[in-house]
Amino acid sequence: MEEIKGNKCSGFPMLVVALIILLLTIAGFFAFILPGILMLVVLFFVCKGFLVINPNEAQVLVFFGKYTGTIKEHGFWWTNPFAVKRTPSVTTTEKHQQTLSLKGPYRISLRLRNFVSEKLKVNDKRGNPIEIGAVIVWRVVNTANVLFEVDDYVHYVRVQSETALRHLASIYPYDHICEDDEEGGITLRDNGEEVCEALKQELQERLKKAGVQIEEARIMHLAYAPEIASAMLRRQQAEAVIAARQKIVTGAVGMVEMALEELSAKQVVDLDPQQKAAMVGNLLVVLCGESEAEPVIQAGSI
């Protein structure tokens, strides 16, 4: 539904008119009762047309069941007194979240709002159970869609956000099982910006019909489910140990190569292939071993 700009005028001239009608009403009661009653009715409908719009608020006007427009400019205004323009009633759910009852409220807040999802337990792309949660920053941009396209737009945002988060977790793996696994693929743990952008786009597509704009979507909680967390932790520890060992071996081989080259260049000692192999083995044991080596001094010749 297209949003329409509501008709209005400044409330201050009409306030002067209301004061004049009030004086005429008082004078009418002193003269004749009937004119005073008529002026009182006119005064009632004139006063009913006044409304105050606060910054970042919008007033939706409905005239005998027909949507006539939305007033977004803040200030003191006067509009059609027969248009429905009631203030929304706020209720509190069991989870202490405020929702709007839309059985007649037509004043909408345009301020930024935060929605923090619960920690959802879902399966990632590989079927591993994980826990995921997100924070969504959103605002109302189309007041007509908010009121007339969905029943309760606050509840609608909450449900669609959790649905989009579940779908997002199911199309990406938590992380790579090994270094060569899906090289260059997006994972939930390593590609935070890409995942958040994908979540934002999916949410915007889902909430467009409700007149809601997503300003930001961020993953705030991401972890393996408790039943597999210990196993995945051992896998990560094994990967860290293997990576450390690879660095140690690479460095040790370089040091052994440098030692052999220095000994050969400076002609410190001539070693045959068998002696070089024994020296290489001893140096690798010393450099790659976890505990400190205990030297053995040979008294004879090499």
N, C-alpha and C positions, 0 to 999 in steps of 0.2 A: 504494500500500500504506500502510495506517495504521500510524503509529509507536506502539509499545507500551512502557510503562514496565517495565523489567526488575526482577525480584525480587532483593533483596540484603539483607544485614544488616551491621552493623559488623564490621570485621575484627579488632578488638582482643579481644573475648571468644573468638572462634575461635582467636586466636593463643594464648591461655591454654590452650584445649583441646588445641591442637597440641603445646604444651610438655608437658602431662600425658601425652599419648599417646607422646611421645618418651621420657619417663621410664619409662613402662610397657613400651615396646619394649626399652629397655636392660635393664630388670629381667627381661623375658621371655627374652632371650638368655642371661642367667645361669641361669635356671631350666630352660627347655626351648627348643629351637630353633624348633619349630613355632609356639608362641604369639608368639615374637619376630618371625617372618616375617609372621604375620598382622597384628600391630600395625604393622609397617613398611609394609605395603600400605595399611592404613587411614591412616597418617600421610601417605603419598604423595598420596592423594586429597584429604585435608583441606587440605594445602598447595597443591594445584592449584587450589583454589577462591579463593585470595587474589588480589586485584587492586588496583592503585592507579590512580585516575582523576585526571589533572591538570586544572587549570582550562581551560575551553573545549575539552574533549575528551569523546568519547562512546565507550562500549564496547557493541558489538552482540553479543548472545548467540544462539547457534544450537545447539539441542539435537537431535542426530541428524537433521540436515537441516531442522528446523523452527525458524523465527524465533520466539524466546520473549520478546524485549524488548530495550530499550536503556537503559543506565545513563548519565546525564548529570551527576549530582551528583559533584563532585570530593571525593576523600577515600580512605580505606583501607577496602575492602569485602571481603566474602566472599559468594560466590554458588555456584550449582550447579557442582561440579567437573567434571561431564561435559559442560557447555556449552562450545562452541568459542569461544575468545576470544583469538585470536592477534594479534600486532602486525603491521601492514602492512609489506611489503617495498617499498623505494623503488628505482626504477630511473631512469636518466638517458637521455634521448633524444639524438638526434644534435644537436638544437638546445639542448642543455644545460638542458632543462626537466625538472623532476622529475615523474614520474607514478607512480601507485600500481598495483601489480599486484594485482588483486582475485581471485586464485585461492585465497583463504583468509584474507586480513587483515580483521579486523572492528573495529579501533579507528580512529575517524574524528575528525579535527580540526574543531572548530567555529569556529576563528579566521577573521578576515577574510583574504581572499587577493586578490592582484592578478594580473590577466592583461593583458599588454601585447601587442596584436596586431602583426603585421607591417604594413608599409606596403603596402596592397593597391592594385593598379591596376585600377580599374573605370570604367564609363561612367556619367555622371550622367543625369538625366532627358532631357536634350537630346542625349545620345550623345557628349558631350565626354569624352575620357579624363582621369581625375583620379587622384590618389594620396590615400588616406585611411587613417588608423590611429586606434585607440581604446585606452583603458585601462578595464578592467572590474574593479570591486570586488565580490566575491561571498563568500558563506559557505554552509555546509551547514546546513539546518534540518530536514530529514527524513532520518534515517540509514537508514531502511528502504528508501526509494526510491533513495538513493544506491548502496546495495550490491546491491539485488535487481531494480531496474528498468533499470539501464544497466550495461554491461560495465566501462567505465573512465570514471568521472565527470569526472576532470580533463581527459581527452582530449575527452570529450563537451562540456564547457564551452568548450574552445578552438575546436572545430569549429563549434559552434552560434553562438558569438560572431562568428567571421569570416563565417559565412553571413548573420547578421542585419545585419552592417555592410555587406556587399555589397548586400543588398536595400535598406537605408536609402539608400545612395548612388544607387541606381537610381530612386528615387521622388521625389527632390528635385533641382532644378538647383543647380549650383555657385553661381551668382549671377545677377542680372538682367542681360540683355544691354543693355537701355536702361531709362530711368526709367519709361516707361509699360508696360513688359513685365511682365505678370502682377502688376499692382500689388496689394500686400498679400499676395502668396504667400510661402511659406516657402522660404528658400534655405539651403544648407549653410553659406555664409560669413557671412550676416548674422543668422541666427536660431539661434545656438548653443544656447540654453537649450531651445527647442522641439525641436530636432533631438536633443539628448541625452536629453530626456524620452521622445521617440518610440523611440529606441534602447533605453532602459531597459525600456520596456513590452514591446517586441517580444522582448527577451532573456528577460524574466520569463515570458512566455507560452511560449517555446521550452524553457526550463529547468525549468518547474514540475514536469514529470513526473520529473525527476531529483532532486527534493528540494533544489534550489539556489535561494537568494534573491539577487537582484541589489541591492546597496546603492547603487551609483553607476556611471554609464556616461558617459565623457567623450571627445570627439573631441580627440586630441592632435596629429594631423597632418592637414593638408588643403592640397592644392596641385594645380595643373594638372600634367598629365603633361609631361615634358620636351619632347616633340615639338610641343606647342602652347603651351608656356609663353611663348615669346618673342612669338608673335602676340597672345596675350591680354594680355601686358604692354603692347604698343603700343596695344591697344584701351583699356586702363585709363588710359594716359597721355593718349590723345586725349580721353577723357571728362573728365579733370582739366583739360586745356587749355580745352575748351569751357565747363566750369563757371566757370573763372576769367575767361574772356572775357565770359561773360554778366554776371558781377558788375561787371566794368570798364565795360561798355556801360551797364548800369543806373545806375551811379554817374555816368558822364559825362553821360548825358541829364539827370539831375537837376541837375547842376552847370550845364549850359547853360541849362536852364529857369530856374534861380535867377538866373543872370547877366542874362538878358533881362528878367526881372521887375524886378531891381534897377535896370537901366539905364532902363527905362520909368517906374518909380516915382519915381526921383530926377531924371528928365528930364536926364540927362547928355548924351544925344545922341538925335536922332530918326533912326530907321532905317526905310527902306522895306523891303518884303518881299524884294526881291532882295539888299539888303545884310544883312538878317537871315539869309537862307539861306547867304550867303557866310560870315558870322560863325559860324553853327552848324557848317558844314562844317569851318572852321579849328579851332574848339574841339574838335570830336570827333577830328580828326586828332591834335591835341596830346595830348588826354587818353587816347586809345585806342591810340596808336602805341607800338611796343615800344622804339624808340630816342628819344632826346631831340630835341625840335623845335628847329630853328634859326630864330630870328625874322628876319623881313624888315621893315625899317622903310620905310614909304611917306612920301615928302616931300610929296605932294600931298594933296588932300582925300579923305575917305572916299567 
